[in-house]
Each structure stands twice: as C-alpha cells, then as structure tokens.
Amino acid sequence: MATEVLWYLIPREGHYPWEPEGRRPVDLGYLQHLAATVERLGYTGALLATDQYDVWTLGSALAAATGPGFQPLLAVHPGLVSPTLLAKMALSFEHLHGPGRLRFNVVNGSTNQLREYGLHVEHDDRYRLSAEYWSLVKRLTSGEVFDHEGEFYQLKNAGASLRDLPPLREGHIPLWFGGSSPAGIEVAAEHVDVYLTWGEPPHLLKEKLERVRERAAAHGRTLRLGLRLHLIVRDTEEQAWAAADRLLDVTSEATYARQLGGRTGEDGIGWQRQFRQHGGRVPARARELEAHPNLWPGMSLFRPGPGTAVVGSTEQVVERLREFQELGVDTFILSGNPLLEEAYRVAETVLPKLHP
C-alpha cells in the first residue's frame, strides 16, 4: 500500500503556540485556509486536535470549505456520546459533506480526564467499554436495527431513528487508534483499521508493532500502521538542532512546571513510554535528549500530550521516515510549527522524496 501522509491541525497556531507570545491570532477563516492548504499540498487530511474547540464543530466547518481530498480525522472518546447518537452524527456528516471523508481517532483518555466529563471507568474498563461501543457503532452505521444487552450498554430498537439516513457503503467509519497497554492493543487488534503510535526509537517501536500484528492475526485481521511525528526539518542538521534549541529557550518555567508536574495521575502507557525517553529533564541543549539519530522526545516537555520530533536536514528526516516504513508503517501524521508554513516546507522538501 502507498504511504499516506496527513497533517495536524489545531487552533493554537504559531512558532511556539504553547506560550502566549508565540501564538498568532486564529479565526475560522484562518483554519479554513489552513485546511484548504493541506488539501492543495497533497496531504490526505488532518488530525484535528482536541484542544480548545469541539472537533465536530471544527471538522464540519473545515469540510464545508474543502473538497473531497480533505478527510478530517476526528477524535471520539467512547462513552461520552451514546453509540446511537454518534452513529447519527457520522451518517449526517457523510450525507452532508460527501461519502468517504470522515475518519475517527479513537481516544480512550485517562481516568482523571474522563472524570471531568462524568465518566468513571478505570484503565482496563475503558478498553472493554470501547470494544462494546465500537461494535455497536459499526452495526448502527451499517443500517442494522437491533436490541442489545451488554456490560455497558442496553439498547432497545437501536437504529430505528436512523432509517432516513443512508447507511455507509463500507459499513463503518474507519477507526484509527493508539494504545500501548495490553488491553489497548487487544482492542486495536479486534476493532480498528489503523493502529497509531507515537514516535519511538525503532528497536522499541519494532517490538510493539510486532505484538500488534500478532494479536491482529489472532483475530484473523491485518491492520495498517500509523505514526504521529513532529518534524523540525531545515536545510542543514545544524540549523534544525538550532531550531530545537530555540524552542527550549523560549519556553517559560511555568510551562515546564505545568507539563512535568501535573502528570502524576496519568495512567496512559503510551505517555509513560514517551516520558521515559526524557525522564522529565529539561536539557541545556536539545541534542542532549537525542534518543536515536535525529529522534528527539523533547516536544512533550512543553506541548500537551506525548510528542517526538524528527530533527535534521531534509535528507536525514527522509531517512528516518524510511526507517519507520521498513518497520511496516504506511501512514504518517506529521506537524511542524507554524502549521501553515511548515505544511509547505514538508510538502516541498520531504514528501517528494518520501514518494519518489
């Protein structure tokens, strides 16, 4: 399968948007321009971050301003919206914006995060809920009407209210998902279409991807494999690492304290794997944390969520991406700051060499 590349889209935009002075004004027009640029440059869509905006509102606004080449990847937390309502939202989106555009990024979240929304389930329970949830959503979007008695959901005549919306030709919205715990990998193996992971040194990633393939095979399935990476790509390696150094220099002590001090209740295995790469240490120079040639876990020192960057010249960045391709990765979700300018840079320098 040909390599697919998506971009990242978030309302907080700028050279270092985690700081107020590094952020530029963003409105709906700017975001629609960014989405149209992503489509025009040849990316197949964008991951919409669960930042300050609801992704459904944002995704609909961007889909209305772009063509069929822009496929939004929308985050869904299983359990926060009923499976029947989510199916109705998905069918409505596909009917209004065109078939085959919508994709779901399954986010199981953390125990503390979900309690804010009134969902009280522990780590492994979240994955059992997720498995039941997506089984129901798939049946609903395929046009079934049924009763269901499960561990988390009891539905009566489910799907009857969706009869006026055409069912999906493929039966379900493609599911993209990342989970590093045994429970998360099992859900991925049985239910999702694209398994996502954060960037890690290849020897660690290889081990995880092999487990995912093994569990998928046990269910008689094969999965596509995707990788989420930030890129700091410049003409030379020296310029790229200087750009990474600048991110460390412009980040405030308050941001570092917030990012590193507020994660004591974090129970996500993927985040823990990322955190171990830098150990909560803020280096004097970025390259002190280089975990593998050109691989830098320092983005998670100041941006929300885990984050690994590939730092280097165009040739080095392409070499690292090809190294991940050799592990079976066929999908990349990339980003750079600012999102608009770096979408151009990556499209003009990296993508032509990634897709010869």
Phi, psi and chi 1 to 4 in degrees:
 res  aa     phi    psi   chi1   chi2   chi3   chi4
   1 MET       -  138.9  175.6  178.6  -71.2      -
   2 ALA   -65.6  148.4      -      -      -      -
   3 THR   -69.0  134.6  -61.8      -      -      -
   4 GLU  -108.4  137.6 -178.8  177.7    6.7      -
   5 VAL  -127.5  123.6 -178.1      -      -      -
   6 LEU  -108.8  160.4  -70.3   77.0      -      -
   7 TRP  -105.1  179.1 -162.6 -118.1      -      -
   8 TYR  -116.2  142.3 -179.3   69.2      -      -
   9 LEU  -138.6  125.6 -159.9  149.3      -      -
  10 ILE  -143.8  143.8 -170.9  170.6      -      -
  11 PRO   -66.3  -20.7  -22.9   33.8      -      -
  12 ARG   -88.4  104.1  -61.2 -173.7 -168.6  -83.8
  13 GLU  -122.3  147.3  162.4   73.2  -46.3      -
  14 GLY   150.6 -176.1      -      -      -      -
  15 HIS   -70.2  -34.6  -72.9  -86.2      -      -
  16 TYR  -149.4   78.5   48.4  104.0      -      -
  17 PRO   -71.4   -5.3   24.8  -33.9      -      -
  18 TRP   -75.3  -10.4   47.7   89.1      -      -
  19 GLU  -113.3  139.4  -59.5  -69.0  -11.2      -
  20 PRO   -54.9  -39.9  -25.7   34.8      -      -
  21 GLU   -75.0  -14.0   62.3  -86.8   17.2      -
  22 GLY   -97.9    8.8      -      -      -      -
  23 ARG  -107.7  141.4 -160.3  176.4  -60.1  158.6
  24 ARG  -105.4  156.2   64.1  176.5   52.6  154.9
  25 PRO   -63.0  135.6  -20.2   31.5      -      -
  26 VAL  -132.2  130.5  169.9      -      -      -
  27 ASP  -131.5 -174.3   57.8   12.9      -      -
  28 LEU   -60.9  -41.2  177.1   58.7      -      -
  29 GLY   -60.5  -41.1      -      -      -      -
  30 TYR   -63.9  -45.5 -176.0   97.1      -      -
  31 LEU   -65.5  -38.0  -66.5  170.0      -      -
  32 GLN   -67.3  -37.7  -70.8  177.3  -31.3      -
  33 HIS   -63.6  -41.4  173.2   63.4      -      -
  34 LEU   -63.1  -44.5  176.2   55.4      -      -
  35 ALA   -63.3  -42.5      -      -      -      -
  36 ALA   -64.3  -36.0      -      -      -      -
  37 THR   -65.8  -43.7  -61.3      -      -      -
  38 VAL   -57.6  -44.4  166.6      -      -      -
  39 GLU   -65.4  -45.5 -179.2 -178.0   21.8      -
  40 ARG   -64.1  -32.2 -173.7  169.2   59.4 -107.9
  41 LEU   -79.3   -7.4  -69.3  173.1      -      -
  42 GLY   102.5    1.1      -      -      -      -
  43 TYR   -68.9  149.5  -58.1   94.1      -      -
  44 THR   -88.6    3.6   60.8      -      -      -
  45 GLY   156.1 -163.5      -      -      -      -
  46 ALA  -149.6  144.3      -      -      -      -
  47 LEU   -80.6  121.4  168.7   62.5      -      -
  48 LEU   -92.8  120.1  -53.7 -169.1      -      -
  49 ALA   -74.0  147.4      -      -      -      -
  50 THR   -85.2   69.5   54.8      -      -      -
  51 ASP  -101.0 -117.9 -171.3   55.7      -      -
  52 GLN   -84.6  -18.7   68.4 -167.8   79.9      -
  53 TYR  -107.0  151.0  -67.5  145.4      -      -
  54 ASP   -68.3  130.3  172.9   72.1      -      -
  55 VAL   -70.2  -24.6  -67.1      -      -      -
  56 TRP   -70.5  -42.7  -79.8   94.9      -      -
  57 THR   -63.1  -46.9  -56.0      -      -      -
  58 LEU   -65.1  -46.1  179.0   58.7      -      -
  59 GLY   -60.9  -40.3      -      -      -      -
  60 SER   -66.4  -40.9  -67.1      -      -      -
  61 ALA   -64.7  -38.3      -      -      -      -
  62 LEU   -75.8  -38.1  -60.5 -175.2      -      -
  63 ALA   -63.3  -34.8      -      -      -      -
  64 ALA   -69.8  -21.9      -      -      -      -
  65 ALA  -102.5    4.5      -      -      -      -
  66 THR  -130.7  174.8   53.2      -      -      -
  67 GLY   -98.5 -171.7      -      -      -      -
  68 PRO   -65.1  -15.8   21.3  -32.3      -      -
  69 GLY   -74.2  -15.0      -      -      -      -
  70 PHE   -97.5  109.6 -177.8   81.7      -      -
  71 GLN  -111.6  106.9  -60.2  176.3   46.1      -
  72 PRO   -73.4  137.7   24.0  -29.5      -      -
  73 LEU  -104.0  104.9  177.9   57.1      -      -
  74 LEU  -100.5  133.7  -58.3 -171.5      -      -
  75 ALA   -74.5  136.6      -      -      -      -
  76 VAL  -132.6  126.4  174.5      -      -      -
  77 HIS   -93.0  108.1  -71.7   75.7      -      -
  78 PRO   -55.7  131.8  -22.4   32.9      -      -
  79 GLY   103.5  -21.2      -      -      -      -
  80 LEU   -81.7  -26.1  -63.4 -170.0      -      -
  81 VAL  -125.1  139.5  174.5      -      -      -
  82 SER   -60.9  147.9   81.8      -      -      -
  83 PRO   -59.8  -35.0   16.6  -27.8      -      -
  84 THR   -67.0  -42.9  -52.4      -      -      -
  85 LEU   -66.8  -40.0  179.8   55.5      -      -
  86 LEU   -62.4  -41.5 -177.1   73.5      -      -
  87 ALA   -60.0  -41.1      -      -      -      -
  88 LYS   -64.3  -42.3 -175.2  174.2 -175.0  178.5
  89 MET   -61.5  -43.0  -65.9  161.6   68.4      -
  90 ALA   -66.5  -45.8      -      -      -      -
  91 LEU   -63.6  -36.9  -67.5  171.5      -      -
  92 SER   -65.3  -44.1  -60.1      -      -      -
  93 PHE   -59.9  -48.8 -169.9  103.2      -      -
  94 GLU   -66.1  -36.6  -70.3  -81.5  -76.1      -
  95 HIS   -69.0  -38.9 -173.5   61.0      -      -
  96 LEU   -82.9  -36.6  -66.5  172.1      -      -
  97 HIS  -104.3   -6.5  -63.6  -60.8      -      -
  98 GLY   110.2  144.7      -      -      -      -
  99 PRO   -70.9  149.2   26.1  -34.8      -      -
 100 GLY    78.8   14.0      -      -      -      -
 101 ARG   -97.5  -32.4  -65.3 -171.6   66.8 -179.0
 102 LEU   -86.1  139.0 -178.5   60.7      -      -
 103 ARG  -137.1  147.6  -62.2 -174.4  -85.3 -162.9
 104 PHE  -105.6  131.1  -75.0  150.0      -      -
 105 ASN   -99.3  106.9  177.7   33.0      -      -
 106 VAL   -75.9  119.4  179.0      -      -      -
 107 VAL  -119.5  110.3 -178.8      -      -      -
 108 ASN   -83.1  -15.3  -83.3  -56.8      -      -
 109 GLY    68.0 -171.8      -      -      -      -
 110 SER  -112.2  161.5   66.9      -      -      -
 111 THR   -57.6  -46.4  -60.8      -      -      -
 112 ASN   -65.7  -40.8  -70.8  -18.6      -      -
 113 GLN   -61.8  -44.4  176.6 -169.4   28.1      -
 114 LEU   -71.9  -26.3  -68.2  176.3      -      -
 115 ARG   -63.8  -28.6  -76.8  173.9  179.2  164.6
 116 GLU   -60.0  -30.5  179.4 -175.2   -9.3      -
 117 TYR   -96.8    5.5  -67.2   92.0      -      -
 118 GLY    87.7   12.0      -      -      -      -
 119 LEU  -104.0  113.7 -173.6   61.1      -      -
 120 HIS  -109.3   86.9  -65.5  -96.0      -      -
 121 VAL  -136.2  140.4  -72.9      -      -      -
 122 GLU   -82.6  178.2  -61.4  -57.4  -38.9      -
 123 HIS   -53.0  -61.2 -177.7  -83.6      -      -
 124 ASP   -68.9  -30.6  -75.4    3.3      -      -
 125 ASP   -62.1  -36.1  -64.0  -23.8      -      -
 126 ARG   -58.8  -37.4  -67.3 -159.1  -55.5  -88.5
 127 TYR   -76.5  -33.1  -70.9  103.3      -      -
 128 ARG   -66.6  -41.4  -65.1 -157.5  -43.6  -80.7
 129 LEU   -60.4  -43.4 -177.0  151.5      -      -
 130 SER   -61.5  -43.4 -174.1      -      -      -
 131 ALA   -61.0  -45.3      -      -      -      -
 132 GLU   -66.1  -42.4 -176.3  176.5  -15.5      -
 133 TYR   -58.4  -50.4 -173.8   87.7      -      -
 134 TRP   -73.0  -28.2  -68.2  114.2      -      -
 135 SER   -61.4  -40.7  -64.8      -      -      -
 136 LEU   -69.7  -44.4  -66.1  171.0      -      -
 137 VAL   -60.9  -41.4  171.6      -      -      -
 138 LYS   -62.0  -42.2  -72.4  179.1  179.6 -179.3
 139 ARG   -65.1  -39.3  -65.2  178.5   66.7 -175.7
 140 LEU   -69.0  -41.3  -70.6  160.4      -      -
 141 THR   -75.1  -14.7   54.9      -      -      -
 142 SER   -88.3   -3.0   67.6      -      -      -
 143 GLY   100.5    6.0      -      -      -      -
 144 GLU   -71.7  151.6  -76.7 -168.7   54.2      -
 145 VAL  -123.6  125.7  177.4      -      -      -
 146 PHE  -159.8  165.7   58.2   92.9      -      -
 147 ASP  -103.4  153.1  -64.3  -21.9      -      -
 148 HIS  -148.4  132.8  171.1   79.0      -      -
 149 GLU  -124.4  107.4  -70.7  -72.5  -25.0      -
 150 GLY  -128.6 -171.5      -      -      -      -
 151 GLU   -68.6  -38.2  179.8 -179.0    1.0      -
 152 PHE  -112.8  -21.4  -62.8   96.1      -      -
 153 TYR  -131.9  139.0  -67.8   98.1      -      -
 154 GLN  -125.8  113.1  -65.9   79.2   45.1      -
 155 LEU  -118.5  141.4  -54.8  179.9      -      -
 156 LYS  -122.6  124.4 -173.2   72.0  174.2  175.5
 157 ASN    56.0   36.4 -153.9   28.7      -      -
 158 ALA   -63.9  134.9      -      -      -      -
 159 GLY    99.2  -14.0      -      -      -      -
 160 ALA   -62.5  -35.9      -      -      -      -
 161 SER   -76.9   -5.1   62.3      -      -      -
 162 LEU  -101.7    5.4  -51.6  179.8      -      -
 163 ARG   -62.9  -26.5  -75.8  174.1  172.9  153.9
 164 ASP   -80.6   -8.4  -69.7  -23.9      -      -
 165 LEU  -101.4  132.8  -72.8  165.8      -      -
 166 PRO   -65.4  135.5   20.6  -30.5      -      -
 167 PRO   -68.0  161.7   24.1  -32.9      -      -
 168 LEU   -73.5  138.8  -60.0  177.8      -      -
 169 ARG   -63.2  -35.5  -73.0 -179.3  -62.4 -173.7
 170 GLU   -89.2   -2.3  -60.1  -60.8  -36.6      -
 171 GLY    92.2  -35.6      -      -      -      -
 172 HIS  -153.9  159.1   73.5  -80.6      -      -
 173 ILE   -72.5  132.7  -59.0  -66.3      -      -
 174 PRO   -57.0  135.5  -24.5   33.9      -      -
 175 LEU  -103.4  126.2  -59.0 -178.0      -      -
 176 TRP  -113.4  139.1  -61.4   41.9      -      -
 177 PHE  -159.4  141.9  166.2   81.7      -      -
 178 GLY  -126.6  128.1      -      -      -      -
 179 GLY  -156.4  128.9      -      -      -      -
 180 SER  -102.5  -12.6  -63.3      -      -      -
 181 SER   -76.8  161.3   68.8      -      -      -
 182 PRO   -54.3  -40.5  -28.4   36.1      -      -
 183 ALA   -65.5  -40.7      -      -      -      -
 184 GLY   -66.4  -42.9      -      -      -      -
 185 ILE   -64.0  -35.8  -71.1  174.4      -      -
 186 GLU   -66.6  -41.6 -163.4   63.8   26.7      -
 187 VAL   -62.4  -43.4  167.4      -      -      -
 188 ALA   -60.1  -46.4      -      -      -      -
 189 ALA   -59.9  -33.7      -      -      -      -
 190 GLU   -93.0  -27.1 -171.5  172.8   -0.4      -
 191 HIS  -124.9  -28.9  -66.2  -78.8      -      -
 192 VAL   -94.9  167.4  -49.1      -      -      -
 193 ASP  -102.1  -36.9  -57.8  -74.4      -      -
 194 VAL  -127.4  119.7 -178.6      -      -      -
 195 TYR   -89.0  123.4  177.0   78.5      -      -
 196 LEU  -104.9  146.7  -67.3  173.8      -      -
 197 THR  -144.7  155.2 -179.6      -      -      -
 198 TRP   -76.5  159.9  -65.8   93.2      -      -
 199 GLY   -66.7  136.5      -      -      -      -
 200 GLU  -144.5  162.9  -62.9 -179.9   -3.5      -
 201 PRO   -52.7  139.2  -28.4   36.1      -      -
 202 PRO   -53.0  -37.1  -29.5   37.0      -      -
 203 HIS   -67.0  -31.8   69.2  -80.2      -      -
 204 LEU   -75.9  -40.6  -64.9  177.8      -      -
 205 LEU   -65.9  -39.5 -166.9   58.4      -      -
 206 LYS   -57.2  -44.5 -179.2  174.6 -175.9  -70.6
 207 GLU   -61.3  -43.7  177.7 -176.1  -63.4      -
 208 LYS   -68.8  -44.0  179.6  162.6   67.5  169.9
 209 LEU   -65.1  -33.2  -65.4 -178.1      -      -
 210 GLU   -64.9  -39.4  -74.3  176.5  -11.9      -
 211 ARG   -63.5  -41.3  -71.4 -155.7  -51.0  -85.5
 212 VAL   -62.1  -45.8  171.5      -      -      -
 213 ARG   -61.5  -42.6  -72.9 -165.9 -168.2   94.3
 214 GLU   -61.7  -44.6  -71.6  171.8    0.6      -
 215 ARG   -69.7  -36.8  -65.9  -49.1  -53.4  150.2
 216 ALA   -63.5  -42.4      -      -      -      -
 217 ALA   -62.0  -34.1      -      -      -      -
 218 ALA   -64.3  -23.8      -      -      -      -
 219 HIS   -98.8    8.7  -68.7  -80.3      -      -
 220 GLY    71.3   30.1      -      -      -      -
 221 ARG  -128.7  159.9  -53.4 -179.1   68.9 -125.0
 222 THR  -125.6  145.7   58.0      -      -      -
 223 LEU  -119.0  148.4  -54.9 -179.4      -      -
 224 ARG   -76.9  153.9  -68.4  172.0   54.9 -161.6
 225 LEU  -120.3  126.0  -56.9  174.7      -      -
 226 GLY  -121.0  153.9      -      -      -      -
 227 LEU  -132.5  130.4 -166.9   61.7      -      -
 228 ARG  -100.1  120.0  169.7   75.2  179.6   96.7
 229 LEU  -138.9  146.9  -72.7  167.1      -      -
 230 HIS   -97.7  142.9 -169.1   86.3      -      -
 231 LEU  -116.9  134.9  -59.1 -173.5      -      -
 232 ILE  -120.9   90.0  -57.4  177.4      -      -
 233 VAL  -113.7  130.5   54.7      -      -      -
 234 ARG  -136.9  177.5  -61.7  -66.2 -175.3  -91.2
 235 ASP   -62.9  -35.5  -68.3  -22.9      -      -
 236 THR  -128.9  159.2   68.2      -      -      -
 237 GLU   -61.0  -40.5 -178.1  178.8   22.7      -
 238 GLU   -61.4  -42.8  -68.2   73.7   19.4      -
 239 GLN   -64.7  -37.3  -69.5  171.1  -14.8      -
 240 ALA   -66.4  -46.1      -      -      -      -
 241 TRP   -69.6  -30.1  -76.8  107.6      -      -
 242 ALA   -64.8  -36.6      -      -      -      -
 243 ALA   -66.2  -38.7      -      -      -      -
 244 ALA   -66.0  -40.7      -      -      -      -
 245 ASP   -58.6  -40.7  -74.2  -21.1      -      -
 246 ARG   -62.9  -36.9  172.7  163.2  167.7   72.2
 247 LEU   -61.8  -39.2  -63.5 -178.3      -      -
 248 LEU   -64.9  -41.0  -68.0  174.8      -      -
 249 ASP   -69.1  -34.1  -66.3  -19.8      -      -
 250 VAL   -89.4   -5.6  -61.7      -      -      -
 251 THR   -84.1  133.1  -60.7      -      -      -
 252 SER   -78.4  157.3   67.4      -      -      -
 253 GLU   -61.1  -33.8  -67.5  -61.2  -35.7      -
 254 ALA   -64.7  -38.0      -      -      -      -
 255 THR   -67.4  -45.2  -64.9      -      -      -
 256 TYR   -58.2  -44.3  -74.4  129.1      -      -
 257 ALA   -64.0  -39.4      -      -      -      -
 258 ARG   -67.1  -42.8 -177.6  174.4   63.3 -109.0
 259 GLN   -70.7  -38.2  -77.2  -60.7  108.3      -
 260 LEU   -96.2  -19.1  -60.1  176.6      -      -
 261 GLY  -100.5  -13.0      -      -      -      -
 262 GLY  -104.2   21.8      -      -      -      -
 263 ARG  -114.8   19.0  -49.9  -56.9  -67.0  -90.3
 264 THR   -64.0  -28.2   53.7      -      -      -
 265 GLY   -93.7    7.3      -      -      -      -
 266 GLU   -70.0  123.3  177.3   64.2   59.6      -
 267 ASP  -115.2   12.7   59.4   -5.5      -      -
 268 GLY   -77.3  124.6      -      -      -      -
 269 ILE   -66.9  -37.4  -58.5  -59.2      -      -
 270 GLY   -60.1  -44.5      -      -      -      -
 271 TRP   -63.6  -41.1 -178.3   85.8      -      -
 272 GLN   -61.8  -38.8  -67.0  172.3   15.1      -
 273 ARG   -63.2  -39.6  -72.5  171.6   66.7  106.5
 274 GLN   -67.5  -44.2  -69.1  -80.9  -60.2      -
 275 PHE   -61.9  -36.0 -170.0   86.2      -      -
 276 ARG   -62.8  -22.3  -75.8 -162.9  -64.3  -91.0
 277 GLN   -71.3  -28.9  -67.1 -173.7   53.4      -
 278 HIS  -117.2  -11.8   59.7   62.2      -      -
 279 GLY    62.7   17.7      -      -      -      -
 280 GLY    77.8   13.1      -      -      -      -
 281 ARG   -97.4  128.7 -178.9  172.7   69.1   90.4
 282 VAL   -93.8  112.3 -179.9      -      -      -
 283 PRO   -81.4  162.1   33.3  -36.2      -      -
 284 ALA   -69.7  -36.5      -      -      -      -
 285 ARG  -132.7  142.5  -75.2  -68.3  172.3  -99.3
 286 ALA   -56.0  -39.4      -      -      -      -
 287 ARG   -68.1  -12.3 -159.5  155.5 -164.5  177.8
 288 GLU   -63.0  -21.5  -65.8  174.7   24.8      -
 289 LEU  -101.5    8.2  -64.8 -179.4      -      -
 290 GLU   -58.7  112.3 -171.2  175.3   17.9      -
 291 ALA   -88.3  -17.6      -      -      -      -
 292 HIS  -165.1  154.7  178.8   77.9      -      -
 293 PRO   -46.4  119.1  -30.9   36.5      -      -
 294 ASN    71.0    6.7  -51.3  108.7      -      -
 295 LEU  -104.9  120.4 -150.7   60.5      -      -
 296 TRP  -126.8  115.8 -173.5   56.1      -      -
 297 PRO   -85.0   10.0   32.3  -35.5      -      -
 298 GLY   -71.1  -14.3      -      -      -      -
 299 MET   -59.8  -31.7  -67.5  -59.8  -63.3      -
 300 SER   -77.1   -0.7   59.1      -      -      -
 301 LEU   -73.0  -22.7  -68.8  170.4      -      -
 302 PHE  -137.5  -13.1   36.3   74.2      -      -
 303 ARG  -105.3  149.7   68.7  171.3  -58.9  -81.3
 304 PRO   -61.5  139.7  -21.8   33.1      -      -
 305 GLY    81.0  167.1      -      -      -      -
 306 PRO   -62.1  155.9  -18.7   30.8      -      -
 307 GLY  -166.5  122.8      -      -      -      -
 308 THR  -118.9  137.3  -63.4      -      -      -
 309 ALA  -113.6  147.4      -      -      -      -
 310 VAL   -98.0  121.7 -179.6      -      -      -
 311 VAL  -118.1  122.4 -177.0      -      -      -
 312 GLY   165.7 -172.3      -      -      -      -
 313 SER   -71.1  168.7   65.9      -      -      -
 314 THR   -54.8  -45.9  -60.9      -      -      -
 315 GLU   -62.9  -40.5  -69.1   71.5   20.3      -
 316 GLN   -68.2  -41.4  -70.7  170.9  -37.8      -
 317 VAL   -63.3  -43.8  169.5      -      -      -
 318 VAL   -62.6  -40.3  170.5      -      -      -
 319 GLU   -61.5  -41.4 -176.6  179.1   -8.4      -
 320 ARG   -67.2  -42.2  -66.8  -71.9   79.7   75.2
 321 LEU   -63.4  -38.9  -64.3 -177.6      -      -
 322 ARG   -66.4  -32.2  -74.6  178.5  173.6  163.1
 323 GLU   -62.9  -38.7 -168.5  172.1    5.4      -
 324 PHE   -70.5  -36.3  -69.8  124.3      -      -
 325 GLN   -59.7  -36.4  -74.9  178.3  -47.0      -
 326 GLU   -65.3  -20.7  -69.2  172.5   -0.8      -
 327 LEU   -83.5   -4.6  -62.1  179.9      -      -
 328 GLY   109.2   -0.7      -      -      -      -
 329 VAL   -68.3  125.2  172.0      -      -      -
 330 ASP  -120.7    4.3   58.3   31.0      -      -
 331 THR  -140.1  131.9  -56.1      -      -      -
 332 PHE  -122.7  136.7  -67.8  100.1      -      -
 333 ILE  -111.6  110.6  -57.8  175.7      -      -
 334 LEU  -111.5  160.0  -55.5  176.7      -      -
 335 SER  -154.9  165.8   61.2      -      -      -
 336 GLY  -163.2  159.5      -      -      -      -
 337 ASN  -113.8  131.9  -66.7  116.3      -      -
 338 PRO   -70.3  153.4  -15.6   29.8      -      -
 339 LEU   -62.0  -39.7  -68.4  167.8      -      -
 340 LEU   -66.5  -55.1 -178.3   61.5      -      -
 341 GLU   -65.1  -39.5  -70.9   89.9  -33.0      -
 342 GLU   -73.5  -25.7  -68.6  -57.0  -53.9      -
 343 ALA   -60.8  -40.6      -      -      -      -
 344 TYR   -65.6  -48.8  -83.6  103.1      -      -
 345 ARG   -58.4  -47.4 -173.0 -162.0  -60.3  -91.6
 346 VAL   -67.0  -40.6  171.6      -      -      -
 347 ALA   -64.8  -32.7      -      -      -      -
 348 GLU   -88.7  -20.4  -67.0  168.1   -6.4      -
 349 THR  -114.9  -49.2   59.8      -      -      -
 350 VAL   -84.4  -49.3  173.6      -      -      -
 351 LEU   -60.3  -40.8  -62.9 -165.7      -      -
 352 PRO   -61.2  -30.1  -24.7   35.7      -      -
 353 LYS   -86.4  -21.6  -63.5 -176.9  178.4 -178.5
 354 LEU   -79.2  -29.6 -164.8   60.9      -      -
 355 HIS  -119.1   74.0  -58.4  -57.5      -      -
 356 PRO   -64.5      -   22.5  -31.4      -      -
